[in-house]
Amino acid sequence: MDRPLIKAMMGVTIACPEPEELIDILVRVCGWEEVNRGDIDRELEDLWGIAKGSAGSKWVIVRSPKSERGMIRVVHGIDRDRTRPMGTRWSGVEIVVMNELDAVYNKLKDHPAFEALNHPTTYDSSDVGANIHRAFYGKGPGKTHLMFTMAVTKPTGGYDFPAAESTVGYIFSVPLVSTEYDRSLEFYEDKLGMTSILTNRQEDGLWHQTWKLPSGAVVELSILKGDAPGFGLGGVELQGYDTRFVDPIPFEVDRFDGGTCLATYTTEKIDTVFDVLRDSSVVQVLSGLKPIRQPPYNGMRAFSFLGPSGERMEISEADWG
């Protein structure tokens, strides 16, 4: 395969019991803007492979101003009942902050729907080709992880750190937590042709510090890039952990996970992607490839599937309109 079949991440869907609380965090505190809203009809439920009424009746899309990707679509759903450090499947989102990270933290920590899990901390990942950055994270509505990251230095590995027009920018990374790392990595590299731009294996270090894992616990990481120019366009951040550290929450085929539940990627080769996934033994295609009338699709074709770790993904042939 000469080039990746997947282009870039368009956005993620987050399910939570009180959608307006998440919208309030993103719009009032982070300075994002609402760009679209509509009804969840049977066409969308069929596209996502979910039961009637299970995601509520409305969806809302918000974004960092002037950002054409890395958006969040908010729907109704359950909380993710976390009992272990890592959330299985799509565990959260990572949002770029251009400046004043500590000021963003001070606003968020006082919001009643945000639970801060650490204070702003400086991390050095330059030894694996990344950069020195400053970040904090917490749990938002739906109990999904929300991480906010600001660059302190430029990455040393030859790729640019994401840049945004606003203080709080767009989603540039969606962690995919797996207890079957090798199988998932093989799928994204061999079936979808994505390129690993950063790989790492740790038994002590950044991930252990961040998620309070014991020394000696193996953490594997691969950041996979699609067929889009530049970096920070929301590929797949595959993280591998032992089952001891991952939420033992089984997925339901016809229900969204609580919190981060669906990642939407674009492609210029949607017929090829559909054929590849339909013939794969490690994924489950949930819907046919067909035009979707509803916004933000506006007649473009899309479909969804469950990946090797049960992660729910949506593939669209064009950006959200």
Steps between C-alpha positions, in 0.01 A plus 500: 500500500663823380305743716271474804133444425399729787557875465446668840272517801197722451370486856380283785163433654463516879198354677401625845193522725494882489614611154451869576760477779766390253393765252526760778856390583608521138319820403497716813827389661713397201371758253373250241197566283191306405492438125210261448225307672224267391285197566621144544272312264495138391740575214772607745430214742535253212824668391649465848357155565316599816155422637211737453498780758823383669687826423211733574323712244747784430862550398711818525839567334742747655849601389791725581450819294635475142592131544378283215563172683546364850138584589275342762149372438303469825214250548312358797639188667629338815798573721808281461540316828876512551656256747856487359747761371429462127169519317463223248454571129481878434605622843471877451629788291813717500454867412778740403536820704703779340575707813396564860447134584496573872227760453291246309551254785390756761174555312428134441578371850218712643239374254257266680499251209881472473706290742868596487723193538830686508632854488702643208821301475801522268591178317813429296443259209794621292677166546245334267494778241217702650544816707486657841138589566280610783166331562218421740206266479174419667164335454219684329133415446468134409810441718719519190861613532560858379869585464628848417856530366723799421839484327802628691757403234481384140502123443839351418367231267445717195127563530317812611293529814136592420422871467158659540342841449358517854640462850322166540530326166370181349531129582829377359512156658251233604657226713395148402563273798544133419599181680576348157752753379671285233176400333375859493832633369501243222149602397571874480833457326425211265130538424465880507861574406553755777857602585651486849669835558590430862540170683603436857505224759532591868519318828537825691464861396244750371199270482573354842528848646184626329272204571662383824606162365748285694861485385552200276154513341549488122351787298521490121429798278467564129375826349361415158467761226256507211538640148484870589775761473671604821454359848261533789199426280359235726626164389469208740697500827511129578590418861556146623457397866469188708140410584568582867500872421211526253131542581329159472196653330361280221373686197146465375474481125179704489593761764752783519759483775471767766730792429711493184315244290556561128790637294428631150769486231494624143626324190527566129468125432181408678404215265840337551487547877153348515608197296812446712307517827208291377746219419700532825470231767597735786235771457121511487341731244186650655336674206494506124678765296234751401425873482383660824250784458543646849754772581795502531513240219262682264479213254857372519557128558607349831501176694617375839671193647642350818880469499716220643462625859129577468561868421220659298617692193320692231644554151380792289592597145511873578538745787207589721311773318 
